């Protein structure tokens, strides 16, 4: 697999921004989205906030603590194992909905400011090239953190597109390659080898789900 392409990540952020900018999103901003219990506006805010998380992280001095592995990040995170109505996930939905109350134009303007700073921050050398994740309490390499944000961007773009009857936009191949590898790795952790092999190759023996989340 190719190394993580930071320029492709920027393109993925712009792809998500274009989707969220569609008038179809603005028209149903306060309706419930494809993510039950979350408005379309809240979902759009959560999607676009991923670029902002990267900007905030890169605006902070590099972490000096040893980073954990990418899949360990998901093995440790409470929200991965939590149900839709558990506090870990409820708090995410409620915070996103609250942040979307200022409306479509305001959310887009906030995201545009983050996107404007993103290329320069990604190109600035960091040593060590580690990021501390304050809401988790541990660090990842910068590229691994960008993979986590890429996954959020792709998955929630699909949620947003489904919410308003649009197709999932086309993302850069490098971005999708890393997202699919991540999702497969988390699915392997959760379901085991047999389930994942059958789910990907043998529909006649496939389990009902090998979803990563």
Backbone as JSON, one array per atom type, in Angstrom:
{
  "sequence": "XXXXXXXXXXXXXXXXXXXXXXXXXXXXXXXXXXXXXXXXXXXXXXXXXXXXXXXXXXXXXXXXXXXXXXXXXXXXXXXXXXXXXXXXXXXXXXXXXXXXXXXXXXXXXXXXXXXXXXXXXXXXXXXXXXXXXXXXXXXXXXXXXXXXXXXXXXXXXXXXXXXXXXXXXXXXXXXXXXXXXXXXXXXXXXXXXXXXXXXXXXXXXXXXXXXXX",
  "N": [[0.84, -1.19, 0.0], [0.43, 2.26, -0.73], [2.27, 4.99, 0.82], [0.74, 7.23, 3.24], [-0.98, 9.9, 1.79], [-0.81, 13.21, 2.13], [-1.67, 15.39, 0.66], [-3.77, 14.24, -0.75], [-5.47, 13.84, 1.37], [-6.22, 16.47, 1.98], [-7.66, 17.0, -0.35], [-9.74, 15.18, 0.05], [-11.02, 16.34, 2.23], [-12.0, 18.66, 1.0], [-13.75, 17.47, -0.77], [-15.7, 16.46, 0.96], [-16.57, 18.89, 1.98], [-17.75, 20.05, -0.29], [-19.91, 18.31, -0.65], [-21.37, 18.81, 1.75], [-22.03, 21.41, 1.23], [-24.07, 21.34, -0.59], [-27.29, 22.28, -1.76], [-29.32, 20.55, -1.12], [-28.68, 19.6, 1.39], [-28.88, 21.89, 2.99], [-31.64, 22.36, 2.82], [-32.87, 20.46, 4.43], [-31.86, 20.75, 6.93], [-32.57, 20.7, 9.69], [-33.86, 18.32, 9.95], [-34.11, 14.81, 10.9], [-31.24, 12.82, 10.44], [-29.63, 10.16, 8.5], [-28.27, 8.95, 10.51], [-29.63, 7.88, 13.25], [-31.28, 9.91, 15.63], [-29.74, 12.13, 15.27], [-29.45, 15.27, 13.78], [-29.57, 16.38, 10.32], [-28.05, 18.68, 10.03], [-26.43, 18.51, 12.34], [-24.99, 16.2, 11.7], [-23.66, 17.08, 9.38], [-22.08, 19.09, 10.5], [-20.47, 17.54, 12.24], [-19.12, 16.0, 10.36], [-17.69, 18.0, 8.86], [-16.15, 19.05, 10.87], [-13.93, 17.47, 11.13], [-11.69, 18.28, 9.64], [-11.16, 20.59, 11.05], [-10.4, 19.5, 13.51], [-7.93, 18.44, 12.8], [-6.5, 20.77, 12.13], [-6.47, 22.05, 14.64], [-4.97, 20.18, 16.09], [-2.51, 20.25, 14.75], [-1.78, 22.82, 15.23], [-0.93, 22.74, 17.76], [1.85, 22.12, 19.93], [4.09, 19.37, 19.09], [3.39, 16.08, 20.34], [5.2, 14.53, 22.97], [5.0, 12.05, 23.98], [5.1, 8.49, 23.6], [3.63, 7.24, 20.67], [0.63, 5.24, 20.23], [-0.32, 2.24, 18.43], [-2.26, 2.3, 15.38], [-4.55, 0.54, 15.22], [-4.73, -0.13, 17.87], [-5.69, 2.2, 18.92], [-8.42, 2.1, 18.22], [-9.14, -0.19, 19.55], [-9.0, 0.64, 22.15], [-10.74, 2.84, 22.38], [-13.71, 4.05, 23.84], [-16.13, 4.56, 22.48], [-16.24, 2.84, 20.33], [-17.05, 0.3, 21.13], [-19.41, 0.92, 22.32], [-23.02, 1.12, 22.46], [-25.57, 2.6, 20.3], [-27.14, 4.24, 21.95], [-25.66, 4.63, 24.2], [-23.75, 6.62, 26.53], [-21.29, 7.49, 25.47], [-21.71, 7.71, 22.72], [-24.1, 9.15, 22.58], [-23.34, 11.65, 23.58], [-21.67, 12.61, 21.58], [-23.46, 12.94, 19.43], [-25.28, 14.8, 20.51], [-23.63, 17.02, 21.0], [-22.83, 17.67, 18.4], [-25.3, 18.31, 17.19], [-26.0, 20.55, 18.71], [-23.95, 22.31, 17.98], [-24.64, 22.8, 15.4], [-26.75, 24.52, 15.39], [-26.51, 27.17, 14.66], [-26.8, 27.27, 11.98], [-26.66, 26.43, 8.42], [-24.99, 28.07, 6.74], [-23.22, 29.26, 8.56], [-21.89, 27.06, 9.69], [-20.59, 26.08, 7.39], [-18.91, 28.27, 6.86], [-17.19, 28.24, 9.09], [-15.91, 25.79, 8.61], [-14.67, 26.34, 6.17], [-12.71, 28.18, 6.94], [-11.01, 26.54, 8.43], [-10.17, 24.75, 6.43], [-8.7, 26.46, 4.82], [-6.34, 26.84, 6.23], [-5.27, 24.33, 6.38], [-3.5, 23.03, 4.32], [-0.98, 24.38, 4.6], [-0.32, 23.87, 7.29], [-0.12, 21.08, 7.27], [2.11, 20.78, 5.69], [4.17, 21.78, 7.18], [7.11, 20.98, 8.87], [7.33, 18.7, 11.65], [8.62, 17.72, 14.79], [8.92, 15.57, 17.42], [6.9, 13.78, 14.98], [4.22, 13.55, 16.08], [0.91, 13.4, 17.45], [-1.09, 14.45, 20.12], [-4.14, 13.24, 21.35], [-6.59, 14.85, 22.77], [-9.2, 14.19, 23.66], [-9.09, 11.51, 23.99], [-6.75, 10.82, 25.34], [-4.29, 9.78, 24.62], [-1.56, 9.37, 22.24], [-0.99, 9.52, 18.67], [0.88, 8.78, 15.66], [1.25, 11.47, 13.31], [0.38, 10.84, 10.69], [-1.15, 8.51, 11.19], [-3.16, 9.63, 12.76], [-4.33, 11.23, 10.8], [-5.34, 9.23, 9.17], [-7.38, 8.26, 10.82], [-9.08, 10.49, 10.8], [-9.66, 10.56, 8.1], [-11.19, 8.23, 7.82], [-13.44, 8.97, 9.35], [-14.34, 11.07, 7.75], [-14.98, 9.82, 5.26], [-16.89, 7.83, 6.0], [-18.89, 9.35, 7.3], [-19.52, 11.1, 5.26], [-20.85, 9.35, 3.59], [-23.04, 8.81, 5.25], [-24.2, 11.38, 5.31], [-24.75, 11.83, 2.59], [-26.59, 9.76, 2.13], [-28.62, 10.68, 3.75], [-29.77, 12.77, 2.37], [-30.39, 11.88, -0.12], [-28.35, 11.72, -2.05], [-25.56, 10.49, -4.07], [-22.65, 8.79, -2.75], [-19.8, 10.79, -2.79], [-16.88, 10.72, -4.96], [-13.82, 9.79, -3.62], [-10.27, 10.5, -3.18], [-8.07, 7.93, -4.37], [-5.91, 7.07, -2.77], [-6.68, 7.91, -0.22], [-9.04, 6.37, 0.16], [-7.96, 3.82, 0.06], [-6.48, 3.65, 2.44], [-8.53, 4.03, 4.29], [-10.21, 1.79, 3.83], [-8.44, -0.25, 4.51], [-8.13, 0.3, 7.23], [-10.81, -0.03, 8.19], [-11.15, -2.74, 7.59], [-9.22, -3.83, 9.29], [-10.19, -3.14, 11.86], [-12.63, -4.51, 11.76], [-11.64, -7.11, 11.67], [-10.51, -7.33, 14.21], [-12.86, -7.21, 15.74], [-14.57, -9.26, 14.81], [-13.15, -11.52, 14.04], [-11.06, -13.85, 12.14], [-12.36, -15.83, 10.53], [-15.0, -14.89, 10.13], [-14.52, -12.46, 8.76], [-13.11, -13.27, 6.44], [-15.05, -14.92, 5.22], [-17.12, -13.07, 4.97], [-16.07, -11.31, 3.1], [-15.59, -12.88, 0.91], [-17.21, -15.17, 0.53], [-20.33, -15.3, 0.01], [-22.3, -17.24, 0.48], [-21.63, -18.31, 2.9], [-21.37, -16.22, 4.56], [-21.36, -14.2, 7.54], [-23.99, -12.35, 9.25], [-23.13, -9.75, 9.59], [-20.09, -7.94, 9.21], [-19.36, -5.56, 10.12], [-17.24, -2.81, 10.92], [-17.92, -1.04, 12.91]],
  "CA": [[0.0, 0.0, 0.0], [1.2, 3.5, -0.81], [2.28, 5.81, 2.05], [-0.39, 8.15, 3.35], [-0.8, 11.09, 0.94], [-1.45, 14.33, 2.83], [-2.38, 16.2, -0.33], [-5.03, 13.55, -1.0], [-6.33, 14.11, 2.53], [-6.8, 17.8, 1.78], [-8.69, 16.85, -1.38], [-10.89, 14.49, 0.66], [-11.72, 17.35, 3.03], [-12.74, 19.51, 0.08], [-14.86, 16.67, -1.3], [-16.73, 16.46, 2.0], [-17.1, 20.26, 2.04], [-18.65, 20.22, -1.45], [-21.13, 17.57, -0.34], [-22.11, 19.53, 2.78], [-22.47, 22.69, 0.66], [-25.18, 21.13, -1.51], [-28.56, 22.85, -1.31], [-30.15, 19.47, -0.56], [-28.35, 19.54, 2.81], [-29.46, 23.08, 3.63], [-33.11, 22.3, 2.83], [-33.37, 19.56, 5.48], [-30.85, 20.93, 7.99], [-33.08, 20.36, 11.02], [-34.48, 16.99, 9.93], [-33.27, 13.71, 11.37], [-30.36, 12.28, 9.4], [-29.53, 8.7, 8.43], [-27.79, 8.55, 11.83], [-30.79, 8.1, 14.11], [-31.04, 10.76, 16.79], [-28.84, 13.22, 14.91], [-30.0, 16.04, 12.66], [-28.71, 16.52, 9.13], [-27.09, 19.73, 10.36], [-25.45, 17.97, 13.27], [-24.13, 15.28, 10.96], [-22.78, 17.88, 8.52], [-21.09, 19.73, 11.37], [-19.54, 16.51, 12.69], [-18.29, 15.68, 9.19], [-16.78, 19.09, 8.52], [-15.26, 19.32, 12.01], [-12.73, 16.64, 11.09], [-10.59, 19.14, 9.2], [-10.86, 21.47, 12.17], [-9.64, 18.73, 14.51], [-6.55, 18.34, 12.33], [-5.91, 22.09, 12.28], [-6.22, 22.26, 16.07], [-3.89, 19.29, 16.51], [-1.25, 20.7, 14.17], [-1.48, 24.11, 15.84], [-0.45, 22.42, 19.11], [3.19, 21.51, 19.86], [4.07, 17.91, 18.95], [3.39, 15.27, 21.55], [6.49, 13.86, 23.26], [4.74, 10.7, 24.48], [5.19, 7.47, 22.56], [2.3, 6.98, 20.09], [0.16, 3.87, 20.16], [-0.62, 1.78, 17.07], [-3.55, 2.75, 14.87], [-5.63, -0.35, 15.62], [-4.87, -0.03, 19.33], [-6.55, 3.38, 19.14], [-9.82, 1.68, 18.16], [-9.35, -1.2, 20.59], [-9.13, 1.34, 23.43], [-11.76, 3.9, 22.38], [-14.98, 3.6, 24.41], [-17.27, 4.68, 21.58], [-16.25, 1.74, 19.36], [-17.83, -0.81, 21.69], [-20.65, 1.43, 22.9], [-24.23, 1.08, 21.65], [-25.99, 3.92, 19.82], [-27.74, 5.05, 23.0], [-24.74, 4.76, 25.33], [-23.33, 8.0, 26.72], [-20.16, 7.83, 24.59], [-22.23, 8.1, 21.41], [-25.1, 10.2, 22.76], [-22.68, 12.94, 23.77], [-21.18, 13.05, 20.26], [-24.6, 13.41, 18.64], [-25.84, 16.02, 21.1], [-22.69, 18.13, 20.79], [-22.88, 18.05, 16.99], [-26.57, 18.99, 16.95], [-25.92, 21.88, 19.33], [-23.03, 23.14, 17.19], [-25.25, 23.09, 14.09], [-27.93, 25.38, 15.53], [-26.26, 28.47, 14.02], [-27.24, 27.18, 10.6], [-25.84, 25.88, 7.34], [-23.97, 29.02, 6.27], [-22.21, 29.45, 9.62], [-21.08, 25.83, 9.76], [-19.72, 26.07, 6.22], [-17.88, 29.31, 7.01], [-16.21, 27.72, 10.04], [-15.14, 24.74, 7.94], [-13.83, 26.97, 5.14], [-11.53, 28.76, 7.59], [-10.09, 25.44, 8.76], [-9.61, 24.24, 5.18], [-7.72, 27.42, 4.3], [-5.09, 26.68, 6.97], [-4.86, 22.93, 6.42], [-2.32, 22.65, 3.53], [0.25, 24.91, 5.17], [-0.01, 23.15, 8.53], [0.31, 19.72, 6.93], [3.43, 20.84, 5.05], [5.15, 22.27, 8.14], [7.76, 19.85, 9.57], [7.12, 18.55, 13.09], [9.53, 16.74, 15.38], [8.52, 14.36, 16.69], [5.68, 13.95, 14.2], [3.2, 12.88, 16.88], [-0.22, 14.22, 17.86], [-1.85, 14.01, 21.29], [-5.59, 13.32, 21.14], [-7.02, 15.2, 24.12], [-10.45, 13.56, 24.07], [-8.81, 10.11, 24.26], [-5.71, 10.72, 26.35], [-3.09, 9.16, 24.1], [-1.0, 9.98, 21.03], [-0.78, 8.77, 17.44], [1.67, 9.5, 14.67], [0.39, 12.39, 12.58], [-0.27, 10.15, 9.58], [-2.2, 7.65, 11.72], [-4.28, 10.5, 13.13], [-4.99, 11.61, 9.55], [-6.13, 8.07, 8.73], [-8.62, 8.24, 11.61], [-9.95, 11.55, 10.31], [-10.11, 10.13, 6.77], [-12.29, 7.29, 8.02], [-14.61, 9.75, 9.76], [-14.81, 11.85, 6.6], [-15.61, 8.96, 4.26], [-18.09, 7.18, 6.55], [-19.95, 10.34, 7.54], [-19.98, 11.57, 3.95], [-21.87, 8.4, 3.14], [-24.22, 9.07, 6.07], [-24.83, 12.63, 4.88], [-25.29, 11.62, 1.25], [-27.8, 8.93, 2.28], [-29.64, 11.48, 4.42], [-30.38, 13.74, 1.45], [-30.63, 11.25, -1.41], [-27.26, 11.93, -3.0], [-24.58, 9.4, -4.07], [-21.37, 9.05, -2.08], [-18.85, 11.38, -3.74], [-15.65, 9.98, -5.22], [-12.69, 10.26, -2.84], [-8.97, 10.08, -3.74], [-7.8, 6.5, -4.21], [-5.03, 6.84, -1.62], [-7.5, 8.05, 0.98], [-9.92, 5.22, 0.28], [-7.13, 2.64, 0.33], [-6.16, 3.64, 3.87], [-9.78, 3.87, 5.03], [-10.64, 0.41, 3.71], [-7.53, -1.06, 5.31], [-8.48, 0.53, 8.63], [-12.08, -0.68, 8.48], [-10.93, -4.19, 7.59], [-8.47, -4.17, 10.5], [-11.09, -3.07, 13.02], [-13.56, -5.62, 11.61], [-10.92, -8.33, 12.04], [-10.45, -7.32, 15.67], [-14.18, -7.39, 16.35], [-15.31, -10.43, 14.37], [-12.28, -12.67, 13.84], [-10.63, -14.16, 10.77], [-13.34, -16.6, 9.76], [-16.12, -14.03, 9.74], [-14.09, -11.47, 7.77], [-12.82, -13.98, 5.19], [-16.31, -15.32, 4.59], [-17.88, -11.88, 4.61], [-15.49, -10.66, 1.92], [-15.34, -13.77, -0.23], [-18.13, -16.29, 0.39], [-21.66, -14.86, 0.45], [-23.11, -18.36, 0.94], [-21.29, -18.61, 4.3], [-21.06, -14.96, 5.22], [-22.17, -13.82, 8.7], [-24.94, -11.26, 8.97], [-22.41, -8.48, 9.55], [-18.69, -7.83, 9.62], [-19.16, -4.11, 10.23], [-16.19, -2.41, 11.85], [-18.52, -0.27, 14.01]],
  "C": [[0.87, 1.24, 0.0], [1.21, 4.21, 0.54], [1.1, 6.78, 2.05], [-0.06, 9.45, 2.62], [-1.55, 12.26, 1.59], [-2.18, 15.25, 1.87], [-3.73, 15.57, -0.68], [-6.0, 13.77, 0.15], [-6.99, 15.48, 2.39], [-7.91, 17.74, 0.73], [-9.94, 16.17, -0.83], [-11.7, 15.45, 1.51], [-12.54, 18.27, 2.15], [-13.92, 18.77, -0.55], [-16.01, 16.65, -0.31], [-17.38, 17.84, 2.1], [-18.08, 20.5, 0.9], [-19.97, 19.5, -1.22], [-21.99, 18.34, 0.66], [-22.65, 20.86, 2.28], [-23.7, 22.55, -0.22], [-26.49, 21.69, -0.92], [-29.48, 21.8, -0.7], [-29.9, 19.33, 0.93], [-29.01, 20.7, 3.54], [-30.97, 22.96, 3.79], [-33.65, 21.45, 3.98], [-32.47, 19.61, 6.71], [-31.33, 20.45, 9.36], [-33.8, 19.02, 11.07], [-33.54, 15.94, 10.51], [-32.48, 13.13, 10.19], [-30.45, 10.76, 9.35], [-28.93, 8.13, 9.71], [-28.9, 8.88, 12.83], [-30.42, 8.93, 15.34], [-30.12, 11.92, 16.53], [-29.42, 13.96, 13.72], [-29.03, 16.02, 11.47], [-27.65, 17.59, 9.4], [-26.02, 19.25, 11.32], [-24.48, 17.03, 12.6], [-23.16, 16.05, 10.07], [-21.7, 18.57, 9.35], [-20.04, 18.72, 11.82], [-18.59, 16.11, 11.56], [-17.25, 16.76, 8.94], [-15.8, 19.41, 9.65], [-13.97, 18.51, 11.95], [-11.51, 17.43, 10.62], [-10.18, 20.08, 10.31], [-10.08, 20.77, 13.26], [-8.16, 18.63, 14.1], [-5.83, 19.68, 12.49], [-5.56, 22.36, 13.74], [-5.04, 21.43, 16.55], [-2.54, 19.78, 16.0], [-0.84, 22.09, 14.67], [-0.93, 23.96, 17.26], [0.95, 21.83, 19.0], [3.13, 19.99, 19.78], [4.07, 17.21, 20.3], [4.77, 14.63, 21.73], [6.27, 12.46, 23.8], [4.74, 9.71, 23.31], [3.79, 7.19, 21.98], [1.93, 5.51, 20.14], [-0.13, 3.52, 18.7], [-2.04, 2.17, 16.68], [-4.7, 1.85, 15.33], [-5.8, -0.4, 17.13], [-5.76, 1.15, 19.71], [-8.02, 2.96, 19.16], [-10.13, 0.59, 19.18], [-9.6, -0.53, 21.94], [-10.33, 2.28, 23.51], [-13.11, 3.37, 22.84], [-16.11, 3.57, 23.39], [-17.36, 3.52, 20.6], [-17.13, 0.6, 19.84], [-19.18, -0.37, 22.22], [-21.82, 1.29, 21.92], [-24.64, 2.49, 21.25], [-26.53, 4.84, 20.92], [-26.88, 5.12, 24.26], [-24.19, 6.19, 25.36], [-22.23, 8.41, 25.75], [-20.63, 8.31, 23.23], [-23.3, 9.18, 21.51], [-24.44, 11.57, 22.85], [-22.15, 13.49, 22.45], [-22.33, 13.63, 19.44], [-25.15, 14.73, 19.19], [-24.94, 17.22, 20.87], [-22.74, 18.6, 19.34], [-24.17, 18.8, 16.67], [-26.55, 20.41, 17.51], [-25.06, 22.82, 18.5], [-23.62, 23.54, 15.85], [-26.39, 24.09, 14.19], [-27.74, 26.76, 14.9], [-26.58, 28.45, 12.53], [-26.18, 26.76, 9.59], [-24.69, 26.82, 6.95], [-22.86, 29.2, 7.3], [-21.31, 28.24, 9.73], [-20.12, 25.74, 8.58], [-18.59, 27.09, 6.34], [-16.8, 28.86, 7.98], [-15.31, 26.68, 9.38], [-14.2, 25.32, 6.89], [-12.58, 27.58, 5.75], [-10.52, 27.67, 7.95], [-9.41, 24.91, 7.5], [-8.54, 25.18, 4.62], [-6.36, 27.26, 4.97], [-4.47, 25.29, 6.81], [-3.61, 22.63, 5.59], [-1.01, 23.15, 4.13], [0.65, 24.16, 6.44], [0.48, 21.74, 8.24], [1.71, 19.7, 6.33], [4.53, 21.29, 6.01], [5.79, 21.11, 8.89], [7.49, 19.88, 11.07], [8.09, 17.5, 13.61], [9.35, 16.72, 16.89], [7.17, 14.57, 16.01], [4.54, 13.16, 14.83], [2.13, 13.89, 17.28], [-0.87, 13.61, 19.1], [-3.33, 14.22, 21.02], [-6.23, 13.6, 22.5], [-8.28, 14.5, 24.58], [-10.27, 12.05, 24.31], [-7.75, 9.93, 25.35], [-4.47, 9.98, 25.92], [-2.69, 9.81, 22.78], [-0.95, 8.98, 19.88], [0.27, 9.5, 16.61], [0.72, 10.41, 13.9], [-0.33, 11.68, 11.43], [-1.37, 9.21, 10.06], [-3.41, 8.47, 12.16], [-5.04, 10.93, 11.88], [-5.8, 10.46, 8.97], [-7.44, 8.0, 9.51], [-9.59, 9.32, 11.14], [-10.48, 11.21, 8.91], [-11.28, 9.18, 6.88], [-13.55, 8.03, 8.41], [-15.2, 10.51, 8.57], [-15.55, 10.97, 5.59], [-16.91, 8.37, 4.79], [-19.21, 8.19, 6.76], [-20.37, 11.07, 6.27], [-21.04, 10.65, 3.39], [-23.16, 8.59, 3.93], [-24.96, 10.32, 5.58], [-25.46, 12.48, 3.5], [-26.59, 10.81, 1.32], [-28.94, 9.73, 2.9], [-30.41, 12.38, 3.46], [-30.57, 13.18, 0.05], [-29.59, 11.51, -2.47], [-26.32, 10.73, -2.99], [-23.35, 9.78, -3.25], [-20.41, 9.65, -3.09], [-17.59, 10.52, -3.87], [-14.5, 10.6, -4.43], [-11.38, 9.81, -3.49], [-8.68, 8.62, -3.42], [-6.92, 6.24, -2.98], [-5.8, 6.93, -0.32], [-8.36, 6.82, 1.2], [-9.14, 3.95, 0.61], [-6.84, 2.54, 1.83], [-7.42, 3.45, 4.72], [-10.24, 2.41, 5.0], [-9.73, -0.51, 4.53], [-7.84, -0.91, 6.8], [-9.77, -0.2, 8.99], [-11.94, -2.2, 8.51], [-10.19, -4.62, 8.86], [-9.33, -4.15, 11.74], [-12.11, -4.21, 12.96], [-12.9, -6.94, 12.01], [-10.79, -8.45, 13.55], [-11.78, -7.71, 16.3], [-14.79, -8.75, 16.03], [-14.45, -11.67, 14.15], [-12.05, -13.01, 12.38], [-11.71, -14.83, 9.95], [-14.47, -15.71, 9.25], [-15.7, -13.05, 8.64], [-13.79, -12.14, 6.43], [-14.11, -14.35, 4.48], [-17.14, -14.11, 4.16], [-17.38, -11.22, 3.35], [-15.42, -11.57, 0.7], [-16.39, -14.84, -0.47], [-19.52, -15.91, 0.87], [-22.52, -16.0, 0.98], [-22.8, -18.75, 2.39], [-21.06, -17.34, 5.12], [-21.94, -14.75, 6.46], [-23.09, -12.65, 8.36], [-24.25, -9.91, 8.88], [-20.95, -8.68, 9.9], [-18.35, -6.34, 9.76], [-18.08, -3.78, 11.25], [-16.79, -1.73, 13.08], [-19.99, -0.62, 14.2]]
}
